[in-house]
Amino acid sequence: MESIAVIGAGIMGRGIAYVAAKAGFDTNLVDTNAASLYQAETAIRELIHKGIARGKIMEHEQKQLQHRFTFTTSVEEAVTSVDLVIEAVPEKRELKKQVFEQLERYAPKACLFASNTSTISPTEMGSYGNRSEKTIAMHFFNPVHQMKLVEIVRGLETSDDTVARIKAIAEKLGKETVIMNEFPGFVTSRMSALIGNEAFCMLQEGLGTPEEIDKAIKLGLNFPMGPFELGDLVGLDTRLNNLRYLHEKLGEKYRPAPLLEQYVQAGRLGRKTGKGVYNYTVTT
């Protein structure tokens, strides 16, 4: 396997593309929004420069690494001759369905399809094309270049060969893996959603400030980040979408906290908008 296409140039997509190219894969990053693609290219250049500054990338490797990237707004151009496609578009079923239908039209028959979904069924996504045995979930974590885990989730018809090949690819990307059978929310999303939602319940009950709740979780339970810090990093809209899906599939314990819904309605989505639970705008 030599080439990977990543669909979606958001925070996760650009992170996946970066680790793929750094691991030696020819990497096509595609987004139909040219502005998002430009932002991703800029962010990847910054990651490369930081890697050089920290001694993790040698200066003589920079040009070789940059040459592994192709940035395009054309899905057809991106996937026509690749070995693996990793879909990293927002967690919206209709959008993912459109993407997988395009992939089925343009990708080689031997190409594997992976989704970076944190909740949506790989069995369902496998039904969007004609290669359910080659379709799997490959759940990365943010920031992709720092987080060690890839959660691999097989669908009902995913073949053992596909699982083995995806595991080998993840390991080549420098990741640890866990292999799970499909169930709503997998492992990490279910646990993270519960903790993050409970933190919002505590906040709306007046139990403590966000800073106090985050500090208690970090120091008392040895978490690297507090639930509000993590929610702002992931995106509160993403957290809310995940909770709504889990509430639908798994019941009342996943009902979103009203305060979380209010934050999203107010456009307070986290770091990407400059304000979530915390304010990230810099005042002078």
N, C-alpha and C positions, 0 to 999 in steps of 0.2 A: 504494500500500500504506500503510495507516494504523494497523493494529492487529496486535499480536503477543501470543500466549499462550506462556508458558514453563511447562513441566511439570516440577516438582521444585524445591523451595525450599532445596536445599542450597547449599553455597558457590558452586558454578558457576551454578546456576539463579538465585539472587538477584543474582549479579553480572551475568548476561546481562540480567535484567529491569531492573536499574539503568541500564545503558548504553542499553537500548532506550528507556526512558522519557526519559532525558536527551537522546536524539536526536530526540525529538518523537513517538514512537509511543505510542498508547494501549496499555497493557501489563497483561495479566492474569497474575498469578503464582498457580499452583495447586499445592497439596500436600495429599494426603489426611490427613496428620498435622498437626493443628491447632497443636501445639507447635512443629513445624519452621516452619510458616508464620508464627507469631508471632515467632520468632527472626529469620526473614528480614526481616520488616517492621521490626524493631528495628535490624537491621544496615544496612538501606537508609536509614533515618532518620539513622543515624550517618554514613554515606557522604555524605549530602546536607549535613549540618552541617559535616563536614570540607571538603567542596567550597566551602562558603560561607567558611569560615575561611581557605582558601587562595586565595580570589579566583577560583575556577574556576566558581562558581555565584553569581549575583547574588542578594541577599536577596529582591528582588521576584520572582525566578523560582521561589522555593522552593514557594510555594503552587501555582503552575501545574504544577510538576513532580510534586508529591505527588498532585495531582488526576488525573494520568495513570495512576496505579496502581489496580488492583483486586486484592485478595487473597481467595482463595476455596479451599475444600476440594472444590469440585465441578468435575470435568473438563468435564462437559456445559456448565455455566454459563460456564466460561472460554473454550471454543473455539467456541461456537455461531455466532459472527458475526465471527471473526477472519480475517485474510488469510494469516497464517503462524503455525505452531506450532513451537516449538523444544523438543524433548524433552531434559531434563537430569537423568534419573534415574540411579541407580547402574548400573554396567556388568554387568548381569545379563540374559542373553538372555530369560528367561521374563518378567521384569518389563517389559522393553522391548516384548515381544510383547503383553502385556496392555495397555500404554499405547497402542500403535499401533492395536490393535483397537478401543479406546475412541474414539480420534481418528477412525477411519474411520466410526464410527457417528454422531458428533456434529458434526464439522467440516463447513463448506460444501465443496461439490465443487470449487470453485476454489482452496481453501486449499492452500498448500504445507506439506510436512512436512520438518522438518530435525531431525537428531539431533546433540547435542553429543558423541557417542561419540568416543573416542580410538582404538578398535580394531575395533569390531564393524561388519560389512559393511552399508553402506547398501543394497546389492542385497537382502540378506536382510530388512532392515527394510521395504523396499518391498514385499516379498511378504506382509507381514502385513495389508495393506489392498488397495485396488483402484486405487491411484494411484502405481505405481512410477515413472512418468515425472515425478512431482512430489515425489519423495522424495530426500533428499540428506543428506550429513553436513556439519555446520557446526561444526568443532572450535575452540572458544575455549580460552584459556589463563588460568591463575590467577596473580594476581588480574585478573579480566576488565577492570576499569576502567583498568588500567595497561598490560596486555600489548597489543602492537600488532597481533598476527597473528590472523587466522582462516584455518584450513586448510579449504578447501572440497573435498570429495571426492565425485565423482559415482559413482553406481552404474551397473550394466550398462544400465539402461533410463532413467536420468535424462535428461530432455530438455535441449537446448541453451538453451531459453527459461528453464527452471528454474535452470540454472547462471547465466545472465546476471542474472536477478532476484535471486538470493541474493547474488551478487557486489555488485550495486548496494546491497542492504540492508546488507551488511557495511561497505561504504564509507561509507554514511550513518551507521553506528554509529561511524565514525572509525577503522576498522581497515584495515590492509593485508591483501591476500589472496594466497594461492597456490591454484591449481586443480589437483587431482590426480585421476588415475584410481584406482579402488579397487584396493588390495592390502593384505593384513593389516598393521595397524600404521601405515599411511600413511607419512609421512616422519618427523615429529617424535616420535611414540610409539616407533617402532623405535629411533631413535638415543638417546632419553632412557632407554628401558628398558635398553639395552645398557650405557650409562654408569653408571646407577644400580646395576645388578646387579653390574657389575665392581667398583664401590666396595665393595659388601658382601663380595665375594670377597676383596678386599684386606684388609678389616677382620677377617674371620674367619681370614685367614692371619697376622695380627699385623704387617702391613706398617707400620701407623701408626695413630694415633688418628683418630677422626672429624674432629677439628679440623684435624689435620695434612693429612689427605687432602683435605678441603674447601679448605683454604688453597692447597694445591698446584694443584688444578684451577682455582681462581679466578685466582690470580696467574700460574700457568704457562701456562694456556690461555685466559686472559682471559674466563672465564665469569662472569656476574654473580652466580651462586649456586653453591655446591658441591653435589655430588650428594646428600649427606645432608640438607643444608638444603632442597633442592628436594623430596626424597622425603618429608620431614616435612611440608612445605607441602601437597603433593598428597595425601598419605595413603599410608602404607606398604601398607595393604590394597588400595588402588587400584593401586599399583605392582605388587603381587604378582599381582593378577587379570590385569593387562595382560601380565605375563611368562608366566603360565600359558597364556593365549590364544595368545601369540606362539610359545611353545614347542610347543604343539599344532600350529600352522599352519606354522611356519618352521623348527623343528628345534632341535637340541641347544644351539646358541649362546645360546638364550634360556632355558635351564633355570634356574629361580630358585635363588639362593644359599640354602643351608640356614639361614644366619643370618637372612636376611630372613624366611623362613618362621617361624623361632622368635620373632622380634620380633612378628609378626602374631598368632601363637598366644598370646603373652603379653599381648595387648591394647595393645601399644606401637605405636600407629598414626600418631603424629605430633602436630602442633599441636592437632588436634581432640580428642585425648584427654589432652593435657597432657604426653605423653611419647612419644617415638619413639626415634630415635637420640639426640636431645638431650632434656633435661628442661626443660619450659616452665612448670612450676608455680613459683609465687612463694612463697618461705618468708620468714617474718618472725621 
